[in-house]
Amino acid sequence: MGKYIARRIFFQGIPVLLGFTLLLYFVITIAPGSPVNHLRGIPDLDPQVLEERKAQLGLNDSFITQYLRWLGQVLKGDLGYSFDSARRPVSALIKERMPATILLSVVSIIVAWLIGIPVGIFSARRQYSTLDYVLTFLAFVGISVPSFFFGLVLLYVFALKLNWLPAGGFFLAGESRTLLGYVRYLTLPALTLGLGTIASIARYMRASLLEVLPQDYLRTAKAKGLKETAVIYKHALRNALIPILTLVGFMIPSIFSGAVIVENIFAWPGLGSLAIQAVTERNYPVMMGINLMFAILIFLGSLVADLSYVWADPRIRYE
């Protein structure tokens, strides 16, 4: 197991991260706009000041020079400094926002599993029934509807009309942090972020379980007198989960990328709102730092998904 993890990190993870950061830095630098453009709106600003500012930030250097300088800082554990006037360390900005994004993403994944898997099992057990058709239709709707539209609908219904849940934010100043408070603030953004994942897991769970149920060993278990619930949840479910675990590795990137939009809809104080601000200001170090953190989290998530195969199927071993 240890050798497998080491191979994944050194022969897959690090080369992919290097290629990703190189391509991302290239795209950022050739995109229209410049980190000093927002200074052009200041009246009577000497153009010489703009040139001096660009020189201070190293923007006059070639793309490869800028990238190697940034990469050298990262290898030393330094993500650089923000290009804004405060010149705060990027690592400090990410440290402030990262917990909120991880909390929202993890909760949305847990909610997706807690809802999607039971719905898929129920749909498979009631194959071709009216309820199965209804659940299938709702799953296709969930996959098709954009998360931002679903989030706006939830805001309108539960926050504006019914006033059951807060419209956004994450605990007001001076508000005590209780379990009920976490539930209230997380419900709408977590459901919005996990909508597509819930629908996908339900559909894959249904298809995978229907493929496993006709197997001989399950017919033997039924013939021995085991109850249907024991056959499904003790024997069939673990084998049916293997495709779902594979799916999780692909869902993690969509969860983190979707968090950028969802956090802005609900004014969630995470990396998503910081990323939008960095893109608007062409703040290269902040953009690179956030995307690097997302890439590392996605790689770790896919690694955990691969290792979870061992739990789902004892026949699988990583030697």
C-alpha positions as CSV (number, residue, x, y, z in Angstrom):
1,M,0.0,0.0,0.0
2,G,2.8,2.4,0.9
3,K,4.6,1.8,-2.3
4,Y,1.4,2.4,-4.3
5,I,0.8,5.7,-2.6
6,A,4.4,6.8,-3.1
7,R,4.2,5.9,-6.9
8,R,0.9,7.9,-7.2
9,I,2.5,10.9,-5.5
10,F,5.9,11.0,-7.2
11,F,5.1,9.5,-10.6
12,Q,1.6,10.9,-11.2
13,G,0.8,13.6,-8.7
14,I,3.9,15.8,-8.9
15,P,4.2,15.7,-12.8
16,V,0.5,16.4,-13.2
17,L,0.7,19.4,-10.8
18,L,3.7,20.8,-12.6
19,G,2.0,20.5,-16.0
20,F,-1.2,22.0,-14.6
21,T,0.6,25.0,-13.0
22,L,2.6,25.7,-16.2
23,L,-0.4,25.6,-18.4
24,L,-2.5,27.7,-16.0
25,Y,0.2,30.4,-15.6
26,F,0.5,30.6,-19.4
27,V,-3.2,31.1,-19.8
28,I,-3.3,33.7,-17.0
29,T,-0.5,35.8,-18.5
30,I,-1.9,35.8,-22.1
31,A,-5.4,36.7,-20.9
32,P,-6.5,40.3,-21.6
33,G,-5.9,42.7,-18.8
34,S,-3.1,43.4,-16.4
35,P,-2.8,43.6,-12.6
36,V,-2.1,47.4,-12.9
37,N,-5.2,48.1,-15.0
38,H,-7.3,49.1,-12.0
39,L,-4.8,51.9,-11.4
40,R,-5.7,53.6,-14.7
41,G,-8.9,54.9,-13.2
42,I,-7.1,57.1,-10.8
43,P,-7.2,60.8,-12.0
44,D,-3.9,62.5,-12.9
45,L,-1.9,59.3,-12.5
46,D,1.5,59.5,-14.2
47,P,1.9,56.7,-16.8
48,Q,5.4,56.4,-15.5
49,V,3.9,55.2,-12.2
50,L,2.2,52.3,-14.0
51,E,5.4,51.3,-15.7
52,E,7.3,51.4,-12.3
53,R,4.5,49.3,-10.8
54,K,4.7,46.7,-13.5
55,A,8.5,46.6,-13.0
56,Q,8.1,46.1,-9.3
57,L,5.7,43.2,-9.8
58,G,8.0,41.6,-12.4
59,L,5.3,41.8,-15.1
60,N,7.9,43.0,-17.7
61,D,9.7,39.7,-17.6
62,S,8.9,36.8,-20.0
63,F,6.3,34.2,-19.2
64,I,8.8,31.5,-18.4
65,T,10.8,33.8,-16.2
66,Q,7.7,34.7,-14.2
67,Y,6.6,31.1,-13.9
68,L,10.1,29.8,-12.8
69,R,10.2,32.6,-10.2
70,W,6.8,31.6,-8.9
71,L,7.7,27.9,-8.9
72,G,10.9,28.6,-7.0
73,Q,9.0,30.3,-4.3
74,V,6.4,27.5,-4.1
75,L,9.2,24.9,-3.7
76,K,10.4,26.9,-0.7
77,G,6.9,26.8,0.8
78,D,6.1,30.4,-0.2
79,L,3.1,31.2,-2.4
80,G,4.2,34.8,-2.8
81,Y,2.4,38.0,-2.0
82,S,-0.9,39.5,-3.3
83,F,-0.6,42.1,-6.0
84,D,-3.1,44.4,-4.2
85,S,-2.1,47.4,-2.1
86,A,-2.1,45.4,1.1
87,R,0.5,43.0,-0.3
88,R,-0.6,40.2,2.1
89,P,0.9,36.7,1.8
90,V,-1.1,34.5,-0.4
91,S,-0.8,31.6,2.1
92,A,-2.4,33.8,4.8
93,L,-5.3,34.6,2.5
94,I,-5.8,31.0,1.6
95,K,-5.5,29.9,5.3
96,E,-8.4,32.3,6.2
97,R,-10.7,31.1,3.5
98,M,-9.8,27.4,3.1
99,P,-11.7,26.0,6.1
100,A,-15.0,27.4,4.9
101,T,-14.6,25.9,1.4
102,I,-13.5,22.5,2.8
103,L,-16.4,22.5,5.2
104,L,-18.9,23.3,2.5
105,S,-17.5,20.8,0.0
106,V,-17.2,17.9,2.5
107,V,-20.8,18.5,3.8
108,S,-22.1,18.6,0.2
109,I,-20.4,15.3,-0.6
110,I,-21.8,13.7,2.6
111,V,-25.3,15.0,1.8
112,A,-25.0,13.7,-1.7
113,W,-24.1,10.2,-0.4
114,L,-26.7,10.2,2.3
115,I,-29.5,11.1,-0.2
116,G,-28.2,9.6,-3.5
117,I,-27.4,6.1,-2.3
118,P,-30.7,5.4,-0.5
119,V,-32.6,6.9,-3.5
120,G,-30.7,4.7,-5.9
121,I,-31.3,1.6,-3.8
122,F,-35.0,2.3,-3.4
123,S,-35.3,2.9,-7.1
124,A,-33.6,-0.4,-8.0
125,R,-35.7,-2.3,-5.6
126,R,-38.9,-0.8,-7.2
127,Q,-37.7,-1.2,-10.8
128,Y,-40.2,0.0,-13.4
129,S,-42.7,1.1,-10.8
130,T,-44.3,4.6,-10.9
131,L,-42.0,5.8,-8.1
132,D,-39.0,4.5,-10.0
133,Y,-40.0,6.6,-13.1
134,V,-40.6,9.6,-10.9
135,L,-37.2,9.3,-9.2
136,T,-35.5,8.8,-12.6
137,F,-37.1,11.9,-13.9
138,L,-36.1,13.9,-10.9
139,A,-32.5,12.6,-11.2
140,F,-32.3,13.7,-14.9
141,V,-33.7,17.1,-13.8
142,G,-31.0,17.4,-11.1
143,I,-28.3,16.5,-13.5
144,S,-29.5,19.0,-16.1
145,V,-30.4,22.1,-13.9
146,P,-27.4,24.4,-13.4
147,S,-26.4,24.8,-9.8
148,F,-26.7,28.6,-9.8
149,F,-30.3,28.4,-11.0
150,F,-31.2,25.8,-8.3
151,G,-29.5,28.0,-5.7
152,L,-31.5,31.0,-6.7
153,V,-34.7,29.0,-6.5
154,L,-33.8,27.8,-3.0
155,L,-32.9,31.3,-1.9
156,Y,-36.3,32.7,-3.2
157,V,-38.4,29.9,-1.6
158,F,-36.7,29.1,1.8
159,A,-35.0,32.5,2.5
160,L,-37.2,35.2,1.0
161,K,-40.6,33.7,1.0
162,L,-40.7,31.3,3.9
163,N,-37.8,32.9,5.9
164,W,-36.8,29.5,7.3
165,L,-33.1,29.7,6.5
166,P,-30.5,32.6,6.2
167,A,-30.1,34.0,2.7
168,G,-26.3,33.8,2.9
169,G,-23.2,34.4,4.9
170,F,-21.7,32.3,7.6
171,F,-22.5,33.4,11.2
172,L,-22.9,37.1,11.9
173,A,-20.5,39.0,14.1
174,G,-21.0,38.1,17.7
175,E,-23.3,35.2,16.9
176,S,-22.6,32.0,18.9
177,R,-21.6,29.0,16.8
178,T,-23.9,26.1,17.6
179,L,-24.7,22.9,15.8
180,L,-28.1,24.2,14.8
181,G,-26.4,27.3,13.4
182,Y,-24.1,25.3,11.3
183,V,-27.1,23.3,9.9
184,R,-29.0,26.5,9.1
185,Y,-26.1,28.2,7.3
186,L,-25.0,25.1,5.4
187,T,-28.3,23.7,4.3
188,L,-28.9,25.8,1.2
189,P,-25.4,26.1,-0.2
190,A,-24.7,22.4,0.5
191,L,-27.9,21.3,-1.3
192,T,-27.1,23.6,-4.2
193,L,-23.5,22.4,-4.5
194,G,-24.5,18.7,-4.1
195,L,-27.5,18.7,-6.4
196,G,-25.8,17.3,-9.5
197,T,-23.8,14.8,-7.3
198,I,-27.0,13.6,-5.6
199,A,-28.7,12.9,-9.0
200,S,-25.6,11.2,-10.5
201,I,-25.0,8.9,-7.5
202,A,-28.7,7.9,-7.5
203,R,-28.6,7.0,-11.1
204,Y,-25.3,5.1,-10.9
205,M,-26.4,3.4,-7.7
206,R,-29.6,2.1,-9.3
207,A,-27.8,0.9,-12.4
208,S,-25.0,-0.8,-10.4
209,L,-27.3,-2.5,-8.0
210,L,-29.5,-3.8,-10.8
211,E,-26.4,-5.3,-12.4
212,V,-25.3,-7.0,-9.1
213,L,-28.7,-8.4,-8.0
214,P,-29.0,-11.2,-10.6
215,Q,-25.6,-12.6,-9.6
216,D,-25.6,-16.3,-8.6
217,Y,-24.2,-15.7,-5.0
218,L,-27.2,-13.4,-4.3
219,R,-29.7,-16.0,-5.5
220,T,-27.9,-18.5,-3.3
221,A,-28.2,-16.2,-0.3
222,K,-31.9,-15.8,-0.9
223,A,-32.4,-19.5,-1.3
224,K,-30.8,-20.0,2.1
225,G,-33.6,-17.9,3.6
226,L,-31.9,-14.6,4.2
227,K,-34.2,-11.6,4.2
228,E,-34.2,-9.3,1.2
229,T,-32.8,-6.4,3.2
230,A,-29.9,-8.5,4.5
231,V,-29.1,-9.7,0.9
232,I,-29.1,-6.2,-0.4
233,Y,-27.3,-4.3,2.4
234,K,-24.9,-7.0,3.5
235,H,-24.0,-8.7,0.3
236,A,-25.0,-6.7,-2.8
237,L,-24.3,-3.1,-1.6
238,R,-20.6,-3.4,-1.2
239,N,-20.0,-4.8,-4.7
240,A,-22.4,-2.2,-6.1
241,L,-20.5,0.6,-4.5
242,I,-17.3,0.0,-6.5
243,P,-18.5,2.0,-9.6
244,I,-19.8,4.7,-7.2
245,L,-16.4,5.0,-5.6
246,T,-14.9,5.5,-9.1
247,L,-17.5,8.2,-9.7
248,V,-16.5,10.0,-6.5
249,G,-13.0,10.5,-7.9
250,F,-14.5,12.4,-10.8
251,M,-17.1,14.3,-8.7
252,I,-14.5,15.9,-6.4
253,P,-13.2,18.3,-9.1
254,S,-16.8,19.3,-10.0
255,I,-17.5,19.9,-6.3
256,F,-14.6,22.3,-5.8
257,S,-15.1,24.1,-9.1
258,G,-18.8,24.4,-8.4
259,A,-18.0,25.9,-5.0
260,V,-16.7,29.0,-6.8
261,I,-20.2,29.8,-8.1
262,V,-22.2,28.6,-5.1
263,E,-20.0,30.6,-2.7
264,N,-20.7,33.8,-4.6
265,I,-24.5,33.1,-4.7
266,F,-24.7,32.6,-0.9
267,A,-21.9,35.1,0.1
268,W,-20.0,32.2,1.6
269,P,-16.6,33.3,3.0
270,G,-14.5,30.7,1.2
271,L,-12.0,30.4,-1.6
272,G,-14.6,30.8,-4.3
273,S,-15.3,34.5,-3.6
274,L,-11.6,35.1,-3.2
275,A,-11.0,33.5,-6.6
276,I,-13.6,35.7,-8.3
277,Q,-12.0,38.8,-6.8
278,A,-8.5,37.6,-7.9
279,V,-9.7,37.0,-11.4
280,T,-11.3,40.5,-11.6
281,E,-8.1,42.2,-10.3
282,R,-5.8,39.9,-12.4
283,N,-4.0,39.0,-9.2
284,Y,-1.7,36.3,-10.5
285,P,-0.2,35.0,-7.2
286,V,-3.7,34.6,-5.6
287,M,-5.1,32.9,-8.7
288,M,-2.2,30.5,-8.8
289,G,-2.3,29.8,-5.1
290,I,-6.0,29.0,-5.1
291,N,-5.8,26.8,-8.1
292,L,-2.8,25.0,-6.7
293,M,-4.7,24.3,-3.5
294,F,-7.7,23.0,-5.5
295,A,-5.5,20.8,-7.6
296,I,-3.8,19.3,-4.5
297,L,-7.2,18.7,-2.8
298,I,-8.6,17.1,-6.0
299,F,-5.5,14.8,-6.3
300,L,-5.8,13.7,-2.6
301,G,-9.6,13.1,-3.1
302,S,-9.0,10.9,-6.1
303,L,-6.3,9.0,-4.1
304,V,-8.7,8.4,-1.2
305,A,-11.3,7.2,-3.7
306,D,-8.8,4.7,-5.1
307,L,-7.8,3.4,-1.7
308,S,-11.5,3.0,-0.7
309,Y,-11.8,0.2,-3.2
310,V,-10.0,-2.0,-0.7
311,W,-12.7,-1.5,1.8
312,A,-15.5,-2.1,-0.7
313,D,-14.0,-5.2,-2.2
314,P,-11.5,-7.2,-0.1
315,R,-10.3,-9.0,-3.3
316,I,-8.6,-5.7,-4.4
317,R,-5.1,-5.2,-3.1
318,Y,-2.5,-2.6,-3.9
319,E,0.8,-4.4,-3.8
